[in-house]
Amino acid sequence: RWFTHFYVVSVLWNGFLLIWLFQAEFLGGSLPSWIQYMHHALGRVSQTDCEDFSALLVLLLLWLHSCRRLAECLWTSIFSDGVIHIAQYCFGLAYYIAVGSTVLCQMPTNIRNGKEFSMQICWYHIVGVTMYVWASLHQHRCLVILANLRKSKSGKVVSLSHSVPSGDWFERVSCPHYFAELLIYVSMAVTLGFHNVTWWCVVMYVLFNQALAAVLCHEFYQKNFSSYPKHRKAFIPFVF
């Protein structure tokens, strides 16, 4: 339930970053001084208009993802009484602040530099956004399936216990919502043009983080439900 706090922070913080970026892109001027300090520290400057638009697009996708997850936490998911470790909670808050800042640091300090901003759409933008929408839809469907396990047909919450989910990607893996989360971050790497090493490091973090959570959930299902489908993988269909 406390994951809701992460998405509140992400919506607010990445929303502010988006506002700053839009002002810099379309109204001219430079990004805030603290962003410039980060640029100098990282030695990273965007080289092309296509790269600039990629970073803007990814920041927008990240903000939309946070908005959807916040809405799902508030109105879709039915949470148990489980608790979160204080270290994980603090790390989660820091992560959702850092990940948006990471995208913004892919931009040059003086974005327009006297030139008009060019919204140059490349083929990988189309592929990345299409993949993002596809993975997001499946993640939402899977979260609805999980929530419905705790509801009656009338929509009333009748239980907070765990049950065996089925339908959509649950037919192949125990935790398709975690797999979809990985695909969403991969789609952003595609939108950045495949070659952004910094974002691929973010993808690797999401991979290991979600894989660990999926394995723990998979083992829980196998331990507590003797009839649990043996063909289901934990995280990636047919693979892992």
Disulfide bonds with the S-S distance in Angstrom:
Cys50-Cys122 1.99
